[in-house]
Amino acid sequence: MGRAGRWSAALTLVALWAAALYPTVLCPALAGPVAGATRVQRGGLSVSYTDPRDRLQLGAVFRAWEAAVRDLGALGLSPPGQVTLEAAGSAAEFAQQTGKSGTTAASTRGAAISTQRLTALAQAGRLPATVRHEAFHTAQPPGLPRWLAEGLARTFSGEARSDPPGPTGLAGLSGPALDARLQDRDPARQRAAYLEATRRAQRQVKAGGWRAVLGRPPVR
């Protein structure tokens, strides 16, 4: 590998390290399919990728997706019948396609998911959690406040298990103010907002259960 290749690999690793610190988010718009991408279908999930190395991660993606669908079903939720997951070929391509930072792991709008390279997510230890997080977003009930949707998604995916303890400094924020803070461009401020959103969501789940928070009827 030449110097340019080593720099490119290093930058990708830095971007994915940062992605491990910051949660996936909902994206307001996604670009269409990338020309020349390979597409693989299994059940209700269609995965496309441009980096040939991502082929080795397809098994992990489909296993995480299928487990997430089962777990969502237990909560009274289900993703759309057909969901697409498009893995970008690089962090720069992901940012260009989604309008999001190259440190964001994935973005979802409706039944369309866009992610970083699958191999890069796997190397960062983020692939299964990212798939589960986005699966929740495809199935979440309409009308959830942004902070609640993100907090529940991070709890459902397992990402919250690695959250640090201690105050976030945002306990006094209203729901709308927390929604706005989740879109803050400052990484530290945004990270604190996601931690606060997750803690609030977890308190609601602990108090009433998942189905009550999601507005699903109880299991008889």
Number of C-alpha atoms within 10 A of each C-alpha: 7 7 8 9 10 11 12 13 15 12 13 20 17 15 22 26 19 17 21 19 17 20 26 24 23 19 17 12 15 19 13 9 17 16 7 9 17 15 15 14 13 10 10 15 19 16 21 22 25 19 16 11 13 20 17 11 16 18 10 15 21 20 13 19 22 19 14 24 20 13 16 19 13 13 19 18 19 19 20 14 9 12 18 20 24 27 25 27 21 21 24 16 16 27 17 15 18 21 15 21 16 22 24 23 31 30 27 25 16 17 18 21 23 25 28 30 28 28 21 24 24 18 13 17 14 19 23 20 24 29 25 27 28 29 28 25 23 21 18 20 14 9 7 13 13 18 25 23 23 26 24 28 27 29 19 20 20 16 21 19 9 8 14 9 7 6 10 16 11 16 13 8 13 10 15 12 13 24 19 14 20 24 14 14 10 10 15 11 16 19 18 19 27 28 25 22 26 24 21 18 23 21 11 16 17 11 11 10 14 20 16 14 17 19 12 13 10 11 8 3
